[in-house]
Amino acid sequence: MRLLGEGDYGQTYLVQDQQKLDNSLCVIKQIKPKSKNPVLLHEVKRLFEEEAQIIFNQGSHNQIPAILDEFEENQDFYLVQEYVEGNSLNYEIDQGKFDEDEAKKLLEDVLQILTFVHREVLHLDIKPSNLIRRSDGKIVLIDFGSLKQLSSVTLNDHKQLIITRFVGTHGYMPKEQYTRNPNPSNDLYALGMTVVHALTGLFPAEIG
C-alpha cells in the first residue's frame, strides 16, 4: 500500500493481505544484510530466526504487535507483523506538551510493557516514533531494534561475526549503548528521555 519508513537496515511497508477475506492490513519489515557472503547470510538467517522467535513470544502481550510470519527472499529477510492503527507519540507531542499527569500515565503504560519484554529481550530503540497510541488509548511498543542490528552484522578476518553499527537513536539512548553492550537500563533511560521530550516539547539532543 505504501512505504512506512526506511533506514540503513531496509524498509518497512504497509501491505494488504489479499488472502484474507477482509483484506486486512499488516506491516512487512525488510532486513537487508550488509553482505551477500554465503557464510554471513547463513549466520544472519540463524540470528534472524532466533530474534523473530523471541519477538514472536513477546507478541502475546496486548501492547506489542503480533508476528504473523517471517520469510527469506532474494537473500533479504522479511518479518510480517500486525498493523496498529493510531498516532505516534511524536504526533501527540507536536500537538502540545504533556502535563505531569499525562507523563506519569505514559511512564506507567510503557513500564508495564517493558516489565514483560525484559524477560527475554531488549528493545534498544525506545523513542516517540516507536510508541503508538491505539484507538483504545493504550500505548503500543513497535519496532524492536535487535532486528535492525542484523543489517550491520559482518565477518572479520577471522570469520567471526561482528556488529559494525550500533542500534538506537541519538539523544534517547545512553552513552554506554554505543559500546554495544546493552542492558535493560538502556531501555529505561530511553523511556526517561522520551518522557522529557513529551514534557518539554524539545528533542533530548536540544536540551543543554
N, C-alpha and C positions, 0 to 999 in steps of 0.2 A: 504494500500500500504506500509506504513512504519510509525514508531514512529517518531514524530517530536520533542517531548520533554516530560519531566516528572518532577514531584516535589512532595512535601508533599500533594498537593491538588489533584493529579491524573495524568492523561496522556493526551497528545494531539496527534492525529493521522491524517495523510494524507490518505484520502479514495477516492474511485471512486464510483460515483453514477450510478449504473448499471440500474436504472430505467429511466435514461435519454438516449436519442438516441446517444448523443455524449460522453457518459460515462464520463461526466465532473468531475473534481476533486473538492473536498471540504475538510474542516477541521472539525474533531469532537473533542471537548474538553470534557473530562470526569472529573466530580467533585465527589470526594469520601467523604461523610460526616464522621466526626470523630467518630460517634457512630450510632448504629442502633436502638437506643431508639425510640419507636413509636412517642412519643411526640416531640422529637428533629427532627425526619425525617419529621413530618408534618410541623414544622416551617421552616426547611431548604427548603422544597419544596415550601412553600409560598414565602420565600425570593428569591429563585432561579427564580421562575416565574416572580417576580417583577423586579429583576435585568435583566433577559433576555428581558423583555418588554422594559425596559429603553434602553438597548443596541440595541434592535431591532429598536427603534426610532432613535438612533444615526446612524444606517446603511443607512439612507437616504443621508448621506454625502458621496461623491465620494471617500474620502480617509480613510474610515472606512469600514472594511469588513462587508457585509450584513449578518444578521442572516437568515438562511434558515429553521431551525426547532429547536425544543427543545423537549426532552422526558426524561422519567424516566424508568430505567430497573434494576431489582435486587437491588433496593434501592440505586443506584447511579444515578447521573443526567448528562445529555448529552446536549451539545449545538453544533449545526451544523452551520458552517459559510462558507462563500465564501472563496475560496483559492486564495491568492495573490501571484503570481509568481514574484520573484525578489530576490535581495540580501539584507541582513540586513545591517544596518549601521555598525555593528561590522565588517563585511566583508570589507566594504569600508575603515574603519579606519585601518584595518590590511594591506591594500594596500598602505596606506600612509596618513599622517596627512592632515587635511583640511587647506586650506588657508583662509584668512579673508573673502573673497567674498563667498566662499562655506559655511562658518559658518553662515554668515548673511542669505544666501538663505535657509539654514536648519531651522534657527530660524523663518523666515517669514512663511515657509511652515507649520511647526508644530504649531506655534501660531494661525494661522487661523483655524486649526483643533480644537485646544483647546477652542477657542472662541465659536465654535459650541458645543463641548462636554460639557462645563461647564454650559450650560443652564439647564442641568438635572442631570449630574453625574460627578464624578471624575474618573480619570484613575488609579492613585495610583501606577503605576509601569512603568513610562517612563524611558527608557534606550535604548542603541543602538540596542539590540537584538529585541526590540519591535517596531522598526521603519524599514519598508521595502521600498527599492527603487523599485518602479514598473517600468515596461518596458517603460512607457511614461515619466519617470524621476521624477514623483511625489512621495512624501513620504506618506506611508500608516501607520496608527497607529493601532497596533494589541494588543490583549491580555489584556483586562481590568482586573485590579487587584481585583475589587469588587467581581467578581465571585470566584476567588481563596479563598477569605476570608471565603466563606461558608464552606470550608473544616475544618476550625478551630472553628466553632461555636459549643458550648456545653451548657449543663444545669448546673447551680449551685444548691446548696442545697435547694434553694427556687423556683426551677423550672423556673428560669429566664435565658434567653439566654445570653451567654457571649462569647466574642471572645478571644481565648487563644493564638493566634499568630497574629502578625502584618503583614500587606501586604506591600510589597515594597522590594527594593534591596539595601543592604548596600553600601554606597558610593554615591549613586544617590539621595536617599531620605533624607530630612532634619530630624534633631533630633526630632522635635515635632511630626513627623509621628509615632514615637514609642509610643506615648501616645494614639494612636488610636482615635484621634480627628482631622481628616484631613480637609483641606480646599483647595480651588483652588490654593493657593500659593505653596502648596506642589508639585503640578504638574509643576509649573513654575520653582521651584528650581531644580527638577529632570531634566527638559529640559536644564537648565543652566549647570548642571554638565555633561550632555550628550554632550553639545557643547564644554565644557572644554576638555572632553575626545577626541573629534574629532580634536581639535586644537593641543593638546599636544601629543596624542597617548598614554597617561597614564590613567590607571583606576583612578577615583577620590580618592579612598582609598589609592593610592600610592603617592599622592601629599602631601607633607609636608607643 
